[in-house]
Amino acid sequence: MMLNARRLIALLVTGVAVIALALWASSRNPAEGPTQAGEPILPGLEHSLNTITEVRLVKGDGTRTTLKKSATDWIIGERGFPADSSRVRKLLLDLAQLKVVEDKTTDPASYAEIGVEDVNSPKAGGTRIELIEPDKTLSLIVGNTSGSSSSYVRVASAKRSFLASPQVVPEADPRRWLDENVIDLSESRVANVVEHPASGPAYTVTRPTVQQAVFNIPSLPKGRELASVSAANPVASALSGLTLDDIRKAGNGATYSDHATFRTFDGLTVDVSGRKEGDHRFIALNAISSTKATAPEAQALDARFGGWEIEVLGYKYDALFPPLDGLLKPLPAVTKTKGKGRGRTGKTGKLPKAAASN
């Protein structure tokens, strides 16, 4: 009986120790970091992704992005504009799946070699990612990439750094988180485009029916013709797959020098105004519908971009507002001659003296 009691006590003690160890392991602060290959860098994150309310990305040079979760999507705090939610979701999933490939340095003097030093200096190479939950914040420094599938990382408050996979390449520039899609108005829908470019005369690109593939420009200047049969078609396709480079709130009193109005056969009208500001190119959109079929499209465009200036790349801006002269064949070169009586190339019609004597 005494032996059985001792065994029972020993079993109870062992059980308590195992439970205590398990509780310690489950409550271990992620900042202490994993210990071996295959362990998650941020243990437990996969179970709390839906509770994250904010993601901050910060670089040492001051570049930063704040992604805030709203009721329907993610908002870029520095822009006040919706983020590409699929990209935010991918970042969170990659971080939740981030696992140790191999152990790296614990020496702060060596952090800079792999880009995992603290981002409190402009020279710091990495990016700090902060995941904000209601009751805690997880901070991870993501440094250099290695190959095509791994990155060097360090939990911000830990000494140990790791090579980890999958590869995480965080962007701290707010522009890189914007949903870049603006409008995708296919050329096949366009009936006409009325252009008022800043330089040169106004003109209209048009076609009578949707079946006609080639656009024309009526009332060309006297003696001029299109550079090719389809030279006007690129104007009609300028809103096809249009993407933005950045966005900002429209300022009061902004003056737009370029204008174009796109009309479709199915009742959508999109007015595009443009202006140049140094090396930057900005446009503003206004959509109107005359049919029930296109009313939701016009409403969605106005709801998304009303009151905003959209920055586009220079070549996209030029495609929206091309001067008429750029669509036409060049004028014949005028040959100028110097002096009079220059033989067969002169304007007098007289032969050179040497030729006359023959």
DODREN-885541 format. One record per residue (C-alpha): x, y, z; residue number from 1; residue in one letter. Coordinates in steps of 0.001 Angstrom, whole numbers. Example, Ala and Ser with C-alpha at 12.3 -4.5 7.8 and 13.67 -1.06 7.14 Angstrom:
DODREN-885541
@east:12300; north:-4500; up:7800; num:1; residuo:A
@east:13670; north:-1060; up:7140; num:2; residuo:S
This chain:
DODREN-885541
@east:0; north:0; up:0; num:1; residuo:M
@east:2868; north:2394; up:932; num:2; residuo:M
@east:4561; north:1647; up:-2432; num:3; residuo:L
@east:1405; north:2370; up:-4371; num:4; residuo:N
@east:971; north:5685; up:-2542; num:5; residuo:A
@east:4532; north:6698; up:-3416; num:6; residuo:R
@east:3974; north:5799; up:-7056; num:7; residuo:R
@east:744; north:7790; up:-7082; num:8; residuo:L
@east:2493; north:10836; up:-5633; num:9; residuo:I
@east:5317; north:10483; up:-8155; num:10; residuo:A
@east:2812; north:10296; up:-11003; num:11; residuo:L
@east:993; north:13352; up:-9702; num:12; residuo:L
@east:4207; north:15321; up:-9437; num:13; residuo:V
@east:5227; north:14286; up:-12954; num:14; residuo:T
@east:1788; north:15229; up:-14268; num:15; residuo:G
@east:1912; north:18641; up:-12649; num:16; residuo:V
@east:5374; north:19246; up:-14123; num:17; residuo:A
@east:4210; north:18248; up:-17613; num:18; residuo:V
@east:1169; north:20530; up:-17345; num:19; residuo:I
@east:3308; north:23404; up:-16110; num:20; residuo:A
@east:5735; north:22901; up:-18986; num:21; residuo:L
@east:2905; north:22845; up:-21478; num:22; residuo:A
@east:1399; north:26009; up:-20029; num:23; residuo:L
@east:4794; north:27708; up:-20184; num:24; residuo:W
@east:5287; north:26684; up:-23801; num:25; residuo:A
@east:1825; north:27839; up:-24836; num:26; residuo:S
@east:2195; north:31193; up:-23102; num:27; residuo:S
@east:5768; north:31813; up:-24213; num:28; residuo:R
@east:6251; north:35352; up:-25494; num:29; residuo:N
@east:6853; north:35346; up:-29260; num:30; residuo:P
@east:9624; north:37848; up:-28609; num:31; residuo:A
@east:11704; north:35017; up:-27159; num:32; residuo:E
@east:11729; north:33521; up:-30631; num:33; residuo:G
@east:11666; north:29959; up:-31935; num:34; residuo:P
@east:14450; north:27530; up:-31216; num:35; residuo:T
@east:14843; north:25218; up:-34201; num:36; residuo:Q
@east:14139; north:24734; up:-37907; num:37; residuo:A
@east:10492; north:24374; up:-38822; num:38; residuo:G
@east:9151; north:26355; up:-35867; num:39; residuo:E
@east:6951; north:29389; up:-36561; num:40; residuo:P
@east:8565; north:32795; up:-36185; num:41; residuo:I
@east:5333; north:34241; up:-34755; num:42; residuo:L
@east:3644; north:31320; up:-32992; num:43; residuo:P
@east:-136; north:31520; up:-32729; num:44; residuo:G
@east:-501; north:34232; up:-35362; num:45; residuo:L
@east:-2439; north:31949; up:-37701; num:46; residuo:E
@east:-5228; north:31806; up:-35100; num:47; residuo:H
@east:-5485; north:35569; up:-34586; num:48; residuo:S
@east:-5306; north:36978; up:-38126; num:49; residuo:L
@east:-8909; north:38137; up:-38013; num:50; residuo:N
@east:-8316; north:40113; up:-34823; num:51; residuo:T
@east:-5573; north:42296; up:-36329; num:52; residuo:I
@east:-6864; north:45851; up:-36643; num:53; residuo:T
@east:-3786; north:47628; up:-37948; num:54; residuo:E
@east:-543; north:46866; up:-39762; num:55; residuo:V
@east:2360; north:49302; up:-39655; num:56; residuo:R
@east:5407; north:49132; up:-41901; num:57; residuo:L
@east:8322; north:51427; up:-41050; num:58; residuo:V
@east:11791; north:51974; up:-42515; num:59; residuo:K
@east:14709; north:53799; up:-40977; num:60; residuo:G
@east:14552; north:56626; up:-43513; num:61; residuo:D
@east:11065; north:57570; up:-42278; num:62; residuo:G
@east:9084; north:55872; up:-45028; num:63; residuo:T
@east:6000; north:54324; up:-43489; num:64; residuo:R
@east:2606; north:52848; up:-44284; num:65; residuo:T
@east:-296; north:52384; up:-41878; num:66; residuo:T
@east:-2940; north:49887; up:-42966; num:67; residuo:L
@east:-6154; north:50184; up:-40981; num:68; residuo:K
@east:-8924; north:47627; up:-41044; num:69; residuo:K
@east:-12380; north:49032; up:-41775; num:70; residuo:S
@east:-15757; north:47335; up:-41867; num:71; residuo:A
@east:-15347; north:46365; up:-45523; num:72; residuo:T
@east:-11669; north:46608; up:-46454; num:73; residuo:D
@east:-8251; north:48003; up:-45490; num:74; residuo:W
@east:-7495; north:51732; up:-45651; num:75; residuo:I
@east:-4089; north:53328; up:-46178; num:76; residuo:I
@east:-3794; north:55825; up:-43352; num:77; residuo:G
@east:-1320; north:58067; up:-45214; num:78; residuo:E
@east:-3727; north:58368; up:-48162; num:79; residuo:R
@east:-7176; north:57805; up:-46676; num:80; residuo:G
@east:-7834; north:55588; up:-49680; num:81; residuo:F
@east:-8598; north:51839; up:-49910; num:82; residuo:P
@east:-5648; north:49468; up:-50047; num:83; residuo:A
@east:-5379; north:46417; up:-52229; num:84; residuo:D
@east:-6909; north:44091; up:-49649; num:85; residuo:S
@east:-5623; north:40979; up:-51409; num:86; residuo:S
@east:-2045; north:42195; up:-50885; num:87; residuo:R
@east:-2675; north:42906; up:-47208; num:88; residuo:V
@east:-4165; north:39452; up:-46790; num:89; residuo:R
@east:-1181; north:37848; up:-48509; num:90; residuo:K
@east:1247; north:39655; up:-46207; num:91; residuo:L
@east:-616; north:38454; up:-43119; num:92; residuo:L
@east:-803; north:34878; up:-44373; num:93; residuo:L
@east:2911; north:34868; up:-45232; num:94; residuo:D
@east:3762; north:36133; up:-41759; num:95; residuo:L
@east:1549; north:33486; up:-40144; num:96; residuo:A
@east:3275; north:30781; up:-42195; num:97; residuo:Q
@east:6779; north:32157; up:-41601; num:98; residuo:L
@east:9004; north:29363; up:-40278; num:99; residuo:K
@east:12657; north:28990; up:-39368; num:100; residuo:V
@east:14973; north:27694; up:-42088; num:101; residuo:V
@east:18128; north:28112; up:-40051; num:102; residuo:E
@east:19491; north:29947; up:-37048; num:103; residuo:D
@east:21491; north:33143; up:-37635; num:104; residuo:K
@east:23361; north:35684; up:-35561; num:105; residuo:T
@east:22589; north:36939; up:-32060; num:106; residuo:T
@east:25320; north:39588; up:-32245; num:107; residuo:D
@east:23850; north:43099; up:-32691; num:108; residuo:P
@east:27073; north:44147; up:-34418; num:109; residuo:A
@east:26268; north:41676; up:-37197; num:110; residuo:S
@east:22596; north:42544; up:-37659; num:111; residuo:Y
@east:23280; north:45080; up:-40414; num:112; residuo:A
@east:24929; north:42419; up:-42582; num:113; residuo:E
@east:21545; north:40728; up:-43034; num:114; residuo:I
@east:19388; north:43852; up:-42599; num:115; residuo:G
@east:17737; north:43046; up:-39256; num:116; residuo:V
@east:19101; north:45932; up:-37167; num:117; residuo:E
@east:16628; north:48253; up:-35412; num:118; residuo:D
@east:15068; north:50743; up:-37831; num:119; residuo:V
@east:16017; north:53788; up:-35765; num:120; residuo:N
@east:18644; north:54964; up:-38245; num:121; residuo:S
@east:18317; north:56164; up:-41858; num:122; residuo:P
@east:20981; north:53616; up:-42772; num:123; residuo:K
@east:18944; north:50661; up:-41494; num:124; residuo:A
@east:18253; north:48233; up:-44314; num:125; residuo:G
@east:15222; north:46384; up:-43016; num:126; residuo:G
@east:11553; north:47097; up:-42438; num:127; residuo:T
@east:9750; north:46783; up:-39117; num:128; residuo:R
@east:6283; north:45258; up:-39335; num:129; residuo:I
@east:3950; north:45858; up:-36404; num:130; residuo:E
@east:769; north:43783; up:-36154; num:131; residuo:L
@east:-1716; north:45487; up:-33848; num:132; residuo:I
@east:-4312; north:43409; up:-32014; num:133; residuo:E
@east:-6685; north:44676; up:-29301; num:134; residuo:P
@east:-4558; north:43231; up:-26509; num:135; residuo:D
@east:-1040; north:43042; up:-27923; num:136; residuo:K
@east:1387; north:44093; up:-30640; num:137; residuo:T
@east:3741; north:41791; up:-32538; num:138; residuo:L
@east:6841; north:43409; up:-34055; num:139; residuo:S
@east:9088; north:41785; up:-36622; num:140; residuo:L
@east:12061; north:43198; up:-38513; num:141; residuo:I
@east:12358; north:41830; up:-42025; num:142; residuo:V
@east:15794; north:42242; up:-43568; num:143; residuo:G
@east:17518; north:41080; up:-46732; num:144; residuo:N
@east:16136; north:38412; up:-48998; num:145; residuo:T
@east:17984; north:35179; up:-49686; num:146; residuo:S
@east:17401; north:33438; up:-52997; num:147; residuo:G
@east:13786; north:33411; up:-54129; num:148; residuo:S
@east:12069; north:31869; up:-51135; num:149; residuo:S
@east:13604; north:33166; up:-47891; num:150; residuo:S
@east:14226; north:36344; up:-45905; num:151; residuo:S
@east:16287; north:37227; up:-42838; num:152; residuo:Y
@east:14085; north:38167; up:-39904; num:153; residuo:V
@east:14279; north:39034; up:-36223; num:154; residuo:R
@east:11507; north:39508; up:-33693; num:155; residuo:V
@east:12096; north:43144; up:-32726; num:156; residuo:A
@east:12678; north:42551; up:-28999; num:157; residuo:S
@east:14716; north:39341; up:-29409; num:158; residuo:A
@east:18441; north:38892; up:-29948; num:159; residuo:K
@east:18329; north:35865; up:-32194; num:160; residuo:R
@east:17800; north:36274; up:-35947; num:161; residuo:S
@east:16813; north:33675; up:-38507; num:162; residuo:F
@east:16639; north:32799; up:-42147; num:163; residuo:L
@east:12939; north:32137; up:-42646; num:164; residuo:A
@east:10506; north:31092; up:-45346; num:165; residuo:S
@east:8275; north:32025; up:-47172; num:166; residuo:P
@east:10030; north:35109; up:-48456; num:167; residuo:Q
@east:8552; north:38360; up:-47172; num:168; residuo:V
@east:9289; north:41606; up:-49036; num:169; residuo:V
@east:7410; north:44327; up:-47120; num:170; residuo:P
@east:6747; north:47669; up:-48799; num:171; residuo:E
@east:6798; north:50769; up:-46597; num:172; residuo:A
@east:5839; north:53147; up:-49419; num:173; residuo:D
@east:2068; north:53850; up:-49214; num:174; residuo:P
@east:1803; north:53924; up:-53002; num:175; residuo:R
@east:2682; north:50237; up:-53192; num:176; residuo:R
@east:-435; north:49310; up:-51204; num:177; residuo:W
@east:-2925; north:51219; up:-53336; num:178; residuo:L
@east:-5471; north:49317; up:-55368; num:179; residuo:D
@east:-4027; north:50564; up:-58654; num:180; residuo:E
@east:-6995; north:49744; up:-60889; num:181; residuo:N
@east:-8827; north:52869; up:-62068; num:182; residuo:V
@east:-11009; north:51978; up:-65051; num:183; residuo:I
@east:-11054; north:49378; up:-67795; num:184; residuo:D
@east:-13129; north:50886; up:-70591; num:185; residuo:L
@east:-12667; north:48660; up:-73604; num:186; residuo:S
@east:-12226; north:50256; up:-77006; num:187; residuo:E
@east:-14995; north:47951; up:-78265; num:188; residuo:S
@east:-17551; north:49943; up:-76217; num:189; residuo:R
@east:-16434; north:53431; up:-77243; num:190; residuo:V
@east:-18538; north:55415; up:-79729; num:191; residuo:A
@east:-16545; north:58648; up:-79696; num:192; residuo:N
@east:-13986; north:60705; up:-77824; num:193; residuo:V
@east:-14000; north:64498; up:-77810; num:194; residuo:V
@east:-10497; north:65829; up:-77167; num:195; residuo:E
@east:-9545; north:69300; up:-75944; num:196; residuo:H
@east:-5763; north:69017; up:-75483; num:197; residuo:P
@east:-3779; north:71885; up:-73997; num:198; residuo:A
@east:-1883; north:72329; up:-77269; num:199; residuo:S
@east:-3442; north:72353; up:-80719; num:200; residuo:G
@east:-7071; north:72333; up:-81860; num:201; residuo:P
@east:-9931; north:70297; up:-80406; num:202; residuo:A
@east:-11011; north:67241; up:-82380; num:203; residuo:Y
@east:-13308; north:64220; up:-82231; num:204; residuo:T
@east:-12453; north:60554; up:-82663; num:205; residuo:V
@east:-15563; north:58676; up:-83725; num:206; residuo:T
@east:-17193; north:55761; up:-85508; num:207; residuo:R
@east:-20842; north:55353; up:-86571; num:208; residuo:P
@east:-21453; north:51788; up:-85348; num:209; residuo:T
@east:-19975; north:49298; up:-82929; num:210; residuo:V
@east:-19316; north:46960; up:-85846; num:211; residuo:Q
@east:-16867; north:49405; up:-87432; num:212; residuo:Q
@east:-13427; north:48676; up:-86018; num:213; residuo:A
@east:-11662; north:51802; up:-87287; num:214; residuo:V
@east:-12159; north:55246; up:-85752; num:215; residuo:F
@east:-12105; north:58381; up:-87860; num:216; residuo:N
@east:-11441; north:62054; up:-87197; num:217; residuo:I
@east:-13888; north:64243; up:-89144; num:218; residuo:P
@east:-12969; north:67699; up:-90408; num:219; residuo:S
@east:-9210; north:67308; up:-90570; num:220; residuo:L
@east:-7218; north:70439; up:-91385; num:221; residuo:P
@east:-6982; north:71120; up:-95116; num:222; residuo:K
@east:-4306; north:69037; up:-96788; num:223; residuo:G
@east:-3792; north:66765; up:-93783; num:224; residuo:R
@east:-4571; north:63061; up:-93320; num:225; residuo:E
@east:-4236; north:60434; up:-90619; num:226; residuo:L
@east:-818; north:58867; up:-90170; num:227; residuo:A
@east:-2438; north:55459; up:-90786; num:228; residuo:S
@east:-5897; north:53987; up:-91184; num:229; residuo:V
@east:-6071; north:53129; up:-87477; num:230; residuo:S
@east:-4086; north:56102; up:-86112; num:231; residuo:A
@east:-7088; north:57318; up:-84089; num:232; residuo:A
@east:-7819; north:53980; up:-82409; num:233; residuo:N
@east:-5319; north:54405; up:-79532; num:234; residuo:P
@east:-7262; north:57482; up:-78419; num:235; residuo:V
@east:-10406; north:55368; up:-78036; num:236; residuo:A
@east:-8518; north:52749; up:-76002; num:237; residuo:S
@east:-6790; north:55179; up:-73601; num:238; residuo:A
@east:-9105; north:54215; up:-70710; num:239; residuo:L
@east:-8584; north:50495; up:-71257; num:240; residuo:S
@east:-6784; north:49029; up:-68232; num:241; residuo:G
@east:-5908; north:52448; up:-66817; num:242; residuo:L
@east:-3951; north:52205; up:-63544; num:243; residuo:T
@east:-2764; north:54793; up:-61049; num:244; residuo:L
@east:681; north:55534; up:-59662; num:245; residuo:D
@east:-551; north:57496; up:-56642; num:246; residuo:D
@east:-3603; north:59405; up:-55430; num:247; residuo:I
@east:-4404; north:62473; up:-53361; num:248; residuo:R
@east:-7369; north:64626; up:-52399; num:249; residuo:K
@east:-8238; north:67163; up:-55080; num:250; residuo:A
@east:-7205; north:70671; up:-54102; num:251; residuo:G
@east:-9546; north:73621; up:-54256; num:252; residuo:N
@east:-9171; north:75744; up:-57352; num:253; residuo:G
@east:-7114; north:73227; up:-59332; num:254; residuo:A
@east:-6937; north:74250; up:-63000; num:255; residuo:T
@east:-6981; north:71519; up:-65612; num:256; residuo:Y
@east:-5469; north:72214; up:-69022; num:257; residuo:S
@east:-6382; north:68971; up:-70815; num:258; residuo:D
@east:-9850; north:67493; up:-71266; num:259; residuo:H
@east:-11312; north:64411; up:-72928; num:260; residuo:A
@east:-14847; north:63004; up:-72942; num:261; residuo:T
@east:-15382; north:59317; up:-73684; num:262; residuo:F
@east:-18875; north:58147; up:-74710; num:263; residuo:R
@east:-19909; north:54544; up:-75143; num:264; residuo:T
@east:-22635; north:52975; up:-77230; num:265; residuo:F
@east:-24300; north:51640; up:-74080; num:266; residuo:D
@east:-24798; north:55008; up:-72376; num:267; residuo:G
@east:-21697; north:55698; up:-70248; num:268; residuo:L
@east:-19903; north:59048; up:-70383; num:269; residuo:T
@east:-16553; north:59549; up:-68670; num:270; residuo:V
@east:-15091; north:63051; up:-68475; num:271; residuo:D
@east:-11340; north:63136; up:-67881; num:272; residuo:V
@east:-9529; north:66328; up:-66894; num:273; residuo:S
@east:-5766; north:66515; up:-66658; num:274; residuo:G
@east:-3003; north:68789; up:-65498; num:275; residuo:R
@east:763; north:68767; up:-65169; num:276; residuo:K
@east:2630; north:69653; up:-62014; num:277; residuo:E
@east:6376; north:69522; up:-62532; num:278; residuo:G
@east:7208; north:65926; up:-63408; num:279; residuo:D
@east:3843; north:64680; up:-62105; num:280; residuo:H
@east:664; north:64091; up:-64092; num:281; residuo:R
@east:-2779; north:64206; up:-62486; num:282; residuo:F
@east:-6245; north:63414; up:-63776; num:283; residuo:I
@east:-9763; north:63732; up:-62346; num:284; residuo:A
@east:-12707; north:61566; up:-63405; num:285; residuo:L
@east:-16427; north:62256; up:-63607; num:286; residuo:N
@east:-18829; north:59544; up:-64824; num:287; residuo:A
@east:-22415; north:59959; up:-66024; num:288; residuo:I
@east:-24880; north:57332; up:-67239; num:289; residuo:S
@east:-27867; north:57747; up:-69537; num:290; residuo:S
@east:-29054; north:54126; up:-69238; num:291; residuo:T
@east:-29964; north:51743; up:-66440; num:292; residuo:K
@east:-27375; north:49264; up:-67718; num:293; residuo:A
@east:-24415; north:51547; up:-67045; num:294; residuo:T
@east:-25770; north:53415; up:-64012; num:295; residuo:A
@east:-24027; north:51138; up:-61451; num:296; residuo:P
@east:-20718; north:51544; up:-63302; num:297; residuo:E
@east:-20958; north:55344; up:-63251; num:298; residuo:A
@east:-21977; north:55376; up:-59595; num:299; residuo:Q
@east:-19073; north:53106; up:-58630; num:300; residuo:A
@east:-16546; north:55298; up:-60452; num:301; residuo:L
@east:-17846; north:58484; up:-58845; num:302; residuo:D
@east:-18022; north:56900; up:-55395; num:303; residuo:A
@east:-14426; north:55718; up:-55656; num:304; residuo:R
@east:-12744; north:58674; up:-57344; num:305; residuo:F
@east:-14995; north:61662; up:-56757; num:306; residuo:G
@east:-12959; north:64365; up:-55016; num:307; residuo:G
@east:-9618; north:62691; up:-55788; num:308; residuo:W
@east:-6743; north:63483; up:-58111; num:309; residuo:E
@east:-5252; north:60375; up:-59668; num:310; residuo:I
@east:-1571; north:60442; up:-60483; num:311; residuo:E
@east:-706; north:58496; up:-63629; num:312; residuo:V
@east:2551; north:57829; up:-65402; num:313; residuo:L
@east:3565; north:60258; up:-68123; num:314; residuo:G
@east:3026; north:57949; up:-71077; num:315; residuo:Y
@east:-509; north:57142; up:-69893; num:316; residuo:K
@east:-1268; north:60838; up:-69545; num:317; residuo:Y
@east:15; north:61519; up:-73057; num:318; residuo:D
@east:-2195; north:58724; up:-74418; num:319; residuo:A
@east:-5258; north:60374; up:-72847; num:320; residuo:L
@east:-4681; north:63828; up:-74352; num:321; residuo:F
@east:-2707; north:63494; up:-77606; num:322; residuo:P
@east:-2451; north:66639; up:-79775; num:323; residuo:P
@east:-4092; north:66232; up:-83162; num:324; residuo:L
@east:-851; north:66853; up:-85032; num:325; residuo:D
@east:649; north:63695; up:-83518; num:326; residuo:G
@east:-2038; north:61573; up:-85219; num:327; residuo:L
@east:-1445; north:63012; up:-88699; num:328; residuo:L
@east:1082; north:62450; up:-91415; num:329; residuo:K
@east:3892; north:65015; up:-91247; num:330; residuo:P
@east:3684; north:67954; up:-93603; num:331; residuo:L
@east:5987; north:67707; up:-96650; num:332; residuo:P
@east:9400; north:69133; up:-95959; num:333; residuo:A
@east:10025; north:72500; up:-97589; num:334; residuo:V
@east:13315; north:72597; up:-99510; num:335; residuo:T
@east:15065; north:75902; up:-99175; num:336; residuo:K
@east:17742; north:77021; up:-101647; num:337; residuo:T
@east:20384; north:79658; up:-101266; num:338; residuo:K
@east:20991; north:82247; up:-103941; num:339; residuo:G
@east:19762; north:82209; up:-107549; num:340; residuo:K
@east:20682; north:80395; up:-110726; num:341; residuo:G
@east:21948; north:77217; up:-109041; num:342; residuo:R
@east:21407; north:74944; up:-112017; num:343; residuo:G
@east:18961; north:72106; up:-112048; num:344; residuo:R
@east:18128; north:72511; up:-108338; num:345; residuo:T
@east:17688; north:76271; up:-108505; num:346; residuo:G
@east:14426; north:78187; up:-108917; num:347; residuo:K
@east:15452; north:80112; up:-112102; num:348; residuo:T
@east:15254; north:77121; up:-114408; num:349; residuo:G
@east:18558; north:78102; up:-116037; num:350; residuo:K
@east:21307; north:75574; up:-116633; num:351; residuo:L
@east:24756; north:76062; up:-115187; num:352; residuo:P
@east:27196; north:77801; up:-117515; num:353; residuo:K
@east:29254; north:74657; up:-118037; num:354; residuo:A
@east:26205; north:72747; up:-119174; num:355; residuo:A
@east:25070; north:75592; up:-121470; num:356; residuo:A
@east:28417; north:75732; up:-123291; num:357; residuo:S
@east:28076; north:72088; up:-124236; num:358; residuo:N
